Amino acid sequence: MITVRILGSTSIIIGSTVTDQGGHYQVSSLAPGSYAVTVNLLGFETKTAGTLVQSNTTTITDFVLTGLTGSISGVILNNLSQPIIGPNVSVSLLNQNGILIFTTTANSDGTFSFLNVEPGDYIILASASGFINGYSWN
């Protein structure tokens, strides 16, 4: 469920509700006037829109929320803290349950990146020919 707040002209919250499972919400008994509607859901951007409430009408204010993502990047190092270079360094991103999310090959300088990663805890598993597999919690 998504938290919906109604703010008056002085930015004071004058009403609050949550959406149903379908994302629908309703705030009743608002006096005619201008309001700001703010929606908030963990893992998504907070959005605010202005709306004008008029007498004897239903005002509809819809939102499209975009998920927050980040990136994880690093360098694959050997036991001497030197980058492992070469074309066959595999790097995998697993969720905290060990389920594979993404896989990539490290760049020629040992660097890697996973883009558009949702917030959470991850395991990074690296493997290269001639080396013992290594992992890191992130």
C-alpha positions, 0 to 999 in steps of 0.5 A: 500500500502507498501512503498518500498525504494531502497538504494545504497551502501552508504545507501542513498535512491536513489529511492522510490515507493509504491506497488499496491493493489496486493503488486507488485512494480517496480523501473525503471532506476537503474544502474547495481550494488548492492542495498538494498531494504527496505519495510515498512508497519504500523503494520508489521515488516520492512524488508530489502534484498540485491539485484543485478541489472544486465544490460538488466534484471529484478531483482525480490526481494519478501518479506513476512511481518510478522504482529507485535503483542504484549501481554496484561496481568494483575491481576484482583483486588477487591475494596481493590486492592487484587487479585480475586482468584478462578476458575471462573474469566472470562476476555474478550478482546474487540476491541474499538467498543466493539466486542469480540476478545478473552476470557480467564479465569484468573489463580488461582492467578488472573493473565491473559494474551492475547498473539498475540494481534495486535496493537490497543486500547482494552477494558478488561472486567472482571467478577466473581461471587459475583462481579460487572463486571469491565473494563479497557481501554488498 
